[in-house]
Amino acid sequence: MDGLATMGLARTFDGVPWSRRFRSLRFQGSVALLGKIAGQWLGAGELLDNLNAVAGLLIFAVALVILQIKRIALADYLPSVIVAPAIAFLFR
């Protein structure tokens, strides 16, 4: 989908710099590899369930902001993605 958007915008804005494409590819690739490694460590048990619950609430908060129902400072809640599985690991 990103590729199709890039092709459509390239004609409008006289091209897309290659450096931005490769930088984005490196970033997304590193996040995917980190997720694969972390998924093996977290397992399918309670740690991953807590992480999924927190991520779901953050996505719900993004929807509230997009629909202009409630303005939420989402960056304040990003540490919860790390803290929730850590608390679950400590108290299991």
N, C-alpha and C positions, 0 to 999 in steps of 0.2 A: 504494500500500500504506500509506503514511503517513496518507493521508486516511481510509482505512477504520479504521485504528487510532485516529485522533483522534476519529472519530464514535463508536466503541465506548467509548472512555475518557471522552468528554465527558459521557455520561449517568451514568457511575459517579462521576466526580469533580466534578459540577456545572459543566461547561463547561471550555473551553480558552481562555485569554486570547488575543486577537487579536494582541497585540504579539509573542508568541512565534512565532506562525505567520509573520508578516511578516519577523521577524528571521531565522528559519530559511530563508525563501524568498530573502532577500537574500544570505545566506551561501552557500547551495547554488548560486544563480545566478552569483555571482561566481567560485566554484570552477569551474563549468562553462565560463564564458567564458575564464578563465585557462587551463584545460586545452585549449580549442580554439586559443587563441593559441600556447600552448607546443607543441602538436602540430604546428603548421605550422613552427615554428622547429626542433624536434627532427627532424622528418622521419621516414621509415619505416626509416631506416638503423640504424646501430649505437648511436646515443644512445638512441633509443626502446627498442631491445632491452635495453639495460642497465637502463633505468628499469623496464621490465616485469619483468625478472628480480629486481630488488630488491623491487618491490612484491609479487611472488609469494612471496618469502621472508617478507616481513612478514605477509602473509595466512596463510601456513603457521604462523608463530609465534603469531598470534592464535588459530588453531585449537588449538594445543597448550595455550594458556592456558585456552580455553573448555572443553576436554576434561579439564582439570586433570592433564595429563600432565607438564608442565614449567612452572614459573613464570618468565616472561621479562619483564624491564623493557623494554617496547616503545618507550617514549618515547626511550630511549637510541639506538635505531636509526633514528629518523626523519630525522636529518641525512643518512643514507646515500641517501635518495631524491634529494637534490641533489648529493651528492658523487660518486656513481657515474657519472652522465652527464657531470659536469664533468671527472673523470679520463679518461673515454673521449674527450672532446673534446680534451683537452690532448695525449693520446698517439696520436691517430689520424694 
